Every structure is written in C-alpha cells, then in structure tokens.
C-alpha cells in the first residue's frame, strides 16, 4: 500500500535505518523480496545495524543472509554498531552464521 502510494523505498530514519534493514532484523523474508523487487538499495547504510546483512547476521537469520547475498549484498560492508556482519554475528554467538559468512567470502 505504501509503495503503491509513492513511499520512498530507501527512506532513512529510526533505529533500523530503512525498511530493508527492519525486515532483515526481524526475519521477514517475503517483505525483503518485495522491497528488493521494488528497487530497495541492498547496501544502504544507516541505523543501528548499518546495513541489512549486519541486521540479519546479528539476529541469526541464515536464510535472510543467503537471500541478501544471492541478491548482491556486499558481504564485507562496514558500518553500524558492530562494524561488519561477522562482528555482528559474533556479538550474539551465532557460530553457524559466522561459518556461513566465511564460506561466502567474508573477510
């Protein structure tokens, strides 16, 4: 509804930075797919997590990370509270996420 009404899909603000980061943080895969199909900037910076891949990594959302990577997310992007996705995953002891990120080429 908001997108149909002309909402800025990459609008910045609030704790999560943008809609894509909020969806990645909370594990809403169908929303992420909709946002990406509608032109969301997959590597947009801002908010607490800095970017969508860090938000997903910090919250242990493996399928979201895989979706973001398959859609062109920069696995080594820096920013946010944790610095990068590996550091975000390590903060919450998500060993399987760290392994996924390393296997996918994270530094």
Beta strands, then each sheet from edge to edge (+ up, - down):
end
